[in-house]
Every structure is written in C-alpha cells, then in structure tokens.
Amino acid sequence: MHAPLFIDVAGLRLSDHDRARLSHPIVGGVILFGRNWKDRRQLTALCKQIKAVRKDLVIAVDHEGGRVQRFRTDGFTHLPAMARLGELWARAPRRGEAAAGPALHAMNVAVAVGYVMGAELRACGVDMTFAPVLDLNHARSGVIGDRAFARDPQVVTALAQALVQGLAAADVAHCGKHFPGHGYASADTHHHTAVDARRLGAILKDDAQPYAWLSATLQAVMPAHVIYPQVDSLPAGYSTTWLQVVLRQQIGFTGAVFTDDLSMAAARVVDGQALDFVQAGLLALEAGCDQLLLCNQSVVDDGAPIDDAIEGLSQAVMQGVWTPTDASEQRRRALLAKGPAKPWDDLVLSERYQHALGLLP
C-alpha cells in the first residue's frame, strides 16, 4: 500500500504513541527536528528504534547547511550555506589550482560538502535530507537568501549536481526544492501567502531551469507554497498544471514529489479558503504529490493532529475518495538507504571523509 504521510516524533526516543502511529500503513516516513537531537549516540538509537518499528520507514531531516542544519554538535560538521559555494564559483582561482579555474574548484567543494553532509547523517541512521535548495537568489526572499547557491540557474544546476553526487556517495537521498522557484516571491510562506506574478515562459526560462537540467538526477522534488497567478490560482503544490503538466510531462521528472510542510500557516489556504490537513493533503495527492509532510504536530495536543490525519486519510482510502498507487510507493521506497550505515568511528578515520573535510570552505 502507498504510504504517503511523513510525520514527526516528539522527543529523544519513541513513545508508545509514536510507535503506534509509525506502525500505521498510511505512514511512510519520519522527519526529524532539533528537539530529536541530544548527541550522536541518542540520534543513532532513535533511528534504530524507528527502523525496529518498520524497516521501510524513510528517516528524513532538513539538513541543508548554513542556517538550516538540525544537528550541529558532538562531531557534526558546521556546513556552509550554499551561497558560499556560489561565491567560490565566482572567485578568481588561487595559485596552484587547475587552469579550468574556479568553477571546477567550486564543484569539487560542493561534492565534498554533499559527502560530509550525507556521510554524517547516514552514520547515525538517517536516509534522506531535504536538500539542495534549487531556488535562484533574486535578493527578494529573506526566507531563501543564502540558502540559494546563486542567481544564475546554470551555476545553481552545476553546484546542485555536484552536491547530489556527494550525497549519493554517502548513500543518502535528496530532494530539490522549491519547484518551480521560491526565490522571486518575497513572502515567508510559514506565515503569509506568497505570490509570484511572472508569466509561465519567464519562470520556465529562469527559475525552473535547474529542474529541467537535473530531471534525470533528482530523486525527489518539493513544490513551493507559492501562487503563480499567471499559471494557476492554486499554489504549486496543489496545482495539476505545475505538477502533472509541467513537472511530469514537459520536464519529464519521474521521482517522488513531496509537499512542503502542510502545518504552515499559509500552506492550507486555497482560493481564500482555509482547509484542514486532510482536505489539503487529498488535494495535493490529487494534483500529483506522492508524499505529504506534516511537521511539528506530535507536540500539539499529544499528537492529536497526526492521529486525525491518519484517520482522515485512511477513511478517504476506504471510501474511495483517494486511491493509493504503486508508482508513488515505489518512489518512496527508492529513497531508502541502499546499505547499512558505516559506524561513525570508521567514517571519521576514513581517507575519503578526511579529504572531503579538508576541502570545505
């Protein structure tokens, strides 16, 4: 059965309520947060607890580098914001660098960043990170800002490709975000509705280009909680036009599509109407999303919003309102790590890890 729902857990170890929720077949994964972190030993134990409930649960985290990095202590490397890699690309080559110049150097550093990012996560049992950000830095969005590699879509594509190569070498899945682009919209969708009034052609020639150029590389994509009124009155994550026509048919993307966090204040306002999570989730699934993210709800009323979501989605299946698909389930399972995690002590002593650390800016 297709398991579309990704949920969070409340603390440093699983409670009985967590285990019951994770056991439900509608749940496909867990997204971890800072409150789930004490140290590496505890995180590794938590990931083992999750896998003991169900081996097929995908363990994910928002771990981009810069200001969006959930684990920062007890040996975890403080990773640079992606804009630092864009700066390397633009910098004049240092003495002794290859004649190919700063672009190849920046790409090599991006591979190293991706490897360190992924290897440290994988050593603790994590399967996936919601990175890289593929938004262009139009200098308009405070919520994106230095999370973006650069303004130029070619630079963004090259550096993202390199970062993903590093993650893949560490056996950690990734997710490009926020399709078709959040960098031009100034509002923070955690709190307000964001609008990008440009025409489709302008977006496709600029912000959406990295998705087209990386269509055969990306394992997952996260649509933006942004409305593009020249294209559709619905935010991209609820839009059949964006997800099925543009992303699937025109771009040819075949990986998993995740909603952004559906607990965000502006995420469930559609055509001026506030939807509950189940309504929003079903609309997203119908539009073409494979996975639904519901974050930070385990700490609200003892997780009642998660229980309501599980019950509502289950009822929708039984009533024929929504039909799970094998294709979506295959995309979800493709995000699981392919092999066992390398123990942390073995990782940090490895030549590859040490070399990658030495390349970080």
C-alpha positions in Angstrom: 0.0 0.0 0.0 1.2 3.5 -0.8 2.2 5.2 2.5 2.1 9.0 1.7 2.3 10.5 5.2 5.6 11.8 6.8 5.2 12.7 10.4 7.4 13.9 13.3 8.0 12.4 16.8 8.0 14.4 20.0 11.3 13.6 21.8 14.6 11.9 22.0 13.2 8.4 21.9 9.9 6.9 20.7 6.9 6.8 22.9 4.2 4.2 22.7 2.1 6.7 20.8 4.9 7.3 18.3 5.2 3.5 17.7 1.5 3.1 17.1 1.5 6.0 14.6 4.6 4.7 12.8 3.1 1.3 12.6 0.1 2.5 10.6 0.4 1.6 6.9 -0.6 5.2 5.8 2.6 6.5 7.4 5.7 6.3 5.1 8.4 8.2 7.0 9.6 10.4 9.8 11.1 13.9 9.6 13.4 14.8 12.5 13.9 18.2 14.2 16.3 19.8 16.6 14.2 18.6 19.6 15.0 15.0 18.5 18.7 15.6 19.0 20.9 15.4 22.1 24.0 13.7 20.7 25.1 11.2 18.1 24.6 8.2 20.4 21.0 9.2 21.1 20.2 10.0 17.5 21.5 6.7 16.3 19.4 4.9 18.9 16.3 6.9 17.9 16.9 5.9 14.2 17.3 2.3 15.2 14.0 2.5 17.2 12.2 3.8 14.2 13.6 1.1 11.9 12.6 -1.5 14.5 9.0 -0.4 14.1 9.2 -0.8 10.3 12.3 -1.1 8.2 10.7 0.6 5.2 10.1 3.9 7.1 12.2 6.7 5.5 14.0 8.8 8.1 14.5 12.3 6.8 15.7 15.7 8.0 16.0 19.3 6.8 19.8 19.4 6.8 21.0 21.9 4.1 24.0 23.6 5.8 24.1 27.2 6.9 21.2 28.3 9.0 19.1 25.2 8.2 21.1 22.4 9.9 19.4 20.3 12.6 22.4 18.7 14.1 25.4 20.9 14.9 27.3 19.4 17.9 29.0 16.2 19.0 31.1 15.9 15.9 28.7 17.1 13.3 30.4 19.5 10.9 29.1 23.0 10.6 28.4 23.1 6.9 28.5 26.3 4.9 25.4 28.0 3.5 25.1 27.2 -0.2 25.7 30.8 -1.2 29.4 30.2 -0.1 29.7 27.7 -2.9 28.3 30.2 -5.4 30.9 32.7 -4.1 33.7 30.1 -4.7 32.4 29.7 -8.3 32.7 33.5 -8.9 36.1 33.8 -7.2 39.4 34.2 -9.1 41.4 30.9 -9.0 44.0 30.6 -6.3 47.6 29.9 -7.0 48.1 26.2 -7.8 44.6 25.5 -8.9 44.0 23.8 -12.2 43.7 26.1 -15.3 40.0 25.2 -15.5 39.5 27.7 -12.8 37.1 28.5 -10.0 34.0 26.7 -11.5 35.6 23.2 -11.3 37.0 24.0 -7.9 33.6 25.1 -6.6 32.0 21.9 -8.0 34.7 19.8 -6.3 34.0 21.6 -3.0 30.3 21.0 -3.5 30.8 17.3 -3.9 32.8 17.3 -0.6 30.1 19.3 1.2 27.5 16.8 0.0 29.6 13.8 1.0 30.3 15.2 4.5 26.6 16.2 4.9 25.4 12.8 3.8 28.0 10.6 5.5 27.5 12.1 8.9 23.7 11.8 8.6 24.0 8.2 7.3 26.4 7.2 10.1 23.5 8.0 12.6 20.9 6.1 10.5 19.3 8.9 8.5 18.1 8.0 5.0 17.3 11.4 3.4 17.9 15.1 3.6 15.5 17.8 2.2 18.3 19.4 0.2 19.5 21.0 -2.1 17.7 24.3 -2.4 17.4 25.0 -6.2 15.8 28.4 -5.8 17.6 31.4 -7.5 18.7 34.2 -5.3 16.8 37.2 -6.7 17.7 39.1 -3.5 13.9 39.4 -2.8 13.3 36.5 -0.4 14.6 36.6 3.1 13.5 33.0 3.8 15.6 31.8 0.9 18.6 34.3 0.9 21.9 32.5 1.4 20.2 29.1 1.2 20.4 29.5 -2.6 23.7 28.8 -4.4 23.4 31.8 -6.8 21.3 33.9 -9.1 22.4 32.1 -12.3 20.4 28.9 -13.0 23.4 27.4 -14.7 25.5 27.9 -11.6 22.8 26.6 -9.3 22.4 23.5 -11.5 26.1 22.7 -11.7 26.6 23.1 -7.9 23.5 21.2 -7.0 24.5 18.3 -9.3 27.9 18.2 -7.5 26.3 18.3 -4.1 23.9 15.5 -5.0 26.9 13.4 -6.3 28.4 13.7 -2.8 25.1 12.8 -1.1 24.8 9.7 -3.4 28.3 8.6 -2.5 27.2 8.7 1.2 24.1 6.7 0.3 21.7 9.5 1.4 18.7 10.5 -0.7 17.9 14.1 -1.5 15.1 16.5 -2.5 15.4 19.5 -4.7 13.2 22.5 -3.6 11.1 24.6 -4.1 9.6 23.9 -7.6 9.3 25.9 -9.8 11.1 28.5 -7.7 10.6 30.4 -4.5 13.4 33.0 -4.9 11.3 35.7 -6.6 8.4 35.7 -4.1 9.2 37.8 -1.1 6.7 36.5 1.5 7.6 33.8 4.0 5.1 31.0 3.5 5.4 29.9 7.1 3.2 32.9 7.9 1.9 34.6 4.7 0.7 33.7 1.2 3.5 34.1 -1.3 2.8 35.3 -4.9 5.0 35.3 -8.0 3.1 37.2 -10.7 5.5 36.4 -13.6 4.3 34.6 -16.7 5.0 30.9 -17.3 7.5 31.5 -20.0 9.6 33.7 -17.8 9.6 31.2 -15.0 10.5 28.2 -17.2 13.4 30.1 -18.8 14.8 31.1 -15.4 13.8 29.7 -12.0 12.6 26.3 -13.3 15.6 25.6 -15.4 17.5 23.6 -12.8 14.7 21.2 -12.5 14.7 20.6 -16.3 18.5 20.3 -16.4 18.5 17.9 -13.4 15.4 16.0 -14.4 17.3 12.7 -14.7 19.3 13.3 -11.5 16.8 14.4 -8.8 15.3 11.7 -6.6 12.6 14.0 -5.2 11.2 17.4 -5.7 9.3 19.7 -3.3 6.9 22.3 -4.8 6.7 25.8 -3.4 3.9 27.0 -1.3 3.7 29.9 -3.8 0.9 31.0 -6.1 1.8 31.9 -9.7 -1.5 33.5 -10.8 -0.5 33.8 -14.4 -0.3 30.0 -14.5 -2.8 28.7 -11.9 -4.8 30.2 -9.0 -3.7 27.3 -6.8 -0.2 27.1 -5.1 2.2 24.9 -7.0 1.8 22.0 -4.5 -1.9 21.8 -5.3 -1.7 22.5 -9.0 -2.2 19.8 -11.6 -0.8 22.3 -14.1 2.5 22.6 -12.3 2.9 19.0 -11.1 1.5 16.9 -13.9 1.7 19.1 -17.0 5.0 21.0 -16.3 7.0 18.8 -13.9 5.9 15.3 -15.1 5.1 15.8 -18.8 7.2 18.7 -20.0 10.2 18.3 -17.8 9.9 14.5 -17.6 10.6 14.1 -13.8 10.0 10.6 -12.6 11.0 10.8 -8.9 8.9 11.5 -5.7 7.1 14.7 -5.2 6.8 15.9 -1.6 4.5 18.7 -0.3 6.2 21.3 1.8 5.1 21.3 5.4 1.3 21.3 5.4 1.2 22.6 9.0 2.5 26.0 7.9 0.1 28.9 8.4 -0.2 29.8 4.7 0.1 26.3 3.3 -3.6 25.3 3.5 -5.2 28.5 2.3 -6.6 27.6 -1.2 -8.7 30.1 -3.2 -9.1 32.1 0.0 -10.5 29.1 1.9 -8.7 27.5 4.9 -8.5 23.8 4.5 -7.9 21.2 7.3 -4.9 18.9 6.8 -6.8 16.0 5.3 -8.6 18.3 2.8 -5.2 19.9 1.8 -3.5 16.5 1.7 -6.1 15.0 -0.6 -5.9 18.0 -2.9 -2.1 17.7 -3.0 -2.3 13.9 -3.8 -4.9 14.5 -6.5 -2.7 17.2 -8.0 0.3 14.9 -8.3 2.1 14.8 -5.0 3.3 11.4 -3.7 4.2 12.3 -0.1 2.6 14.6 2.5 4.7 16.4 5.1 3.0 17.2 8.4 5.6 18.7 10.7 5.8 19.6 14.4 2.4 18.2 15.3 3.5 15.5 17.7 3.9 18.3 20.3 0.4 19.7 19.7 -2.3 18.1 22.0 -0.2 15.0 22.4 -0.1 14.5 18.6 -3.9 14.7 18.1 -3.4 16.4 14.6 -1.3 13.4 13.5 -4.0 11.0 14.7 -6.7 13.0 12.9 -4.6 13.0 9.7 -4.0 9.2 9.8 -7.7 8.6 10.5 -8.9 11.0 7.8 -6.6 9.7 5.1 -7.5 6.1 6.0 -11.2 6.9 5.7 -10.5 8.5 2.3 -9.0 5.3 1.1 -11.8 3.1 2.4 -14.4 5.4 0.9 -12.7 5.5 -2.5 -12.1 9.2 -2.3 -8.4 8.6 -2.8 -6.7 5.5 -4.4 -3.1 4.8 -3.4 -0.8 4.0 -6.4 2.1 1.5 -6.7 4.2 4.1 -8.6 4.1 6.5 -5.7 5.0 3.7 -3.3 8.0 2.7 -5.4 9.2 6.3 -5.5 9.0 6.4 -1.7 10.9 3.2 -1.2 13.6 4.4 -3.7 14.5 7.0 -1.0 15.6 4.3 1.5 19.4 3.8 2.0 20.8 1.0 -0.1 23.0 -0.4 2.6 23.9 -0.4 6.3 25.3 2.7 7.9 29.1 3.0 8.3 29.8 3.4 12.1 30.9 6.9 13.0 34.3 6.0 14.2 35.0 4.2 10.9 33.7 7.2 9.0 35.9 9.8 10.7 39.0 7.7 10.2 38.4 7.1 6.5 40.6 8.9 4.0 37.7 10.0 1.9 35.9 11.7 4.7 39.1 13.4 5.9 39.9 14.6 2.4 36.4 16.0 2.0 36.6 17.8 5.3 39.8 19.5 4.1 38.0 20.9 1.1 35.2 22.6 3.0 35.3 26.4 2.9 
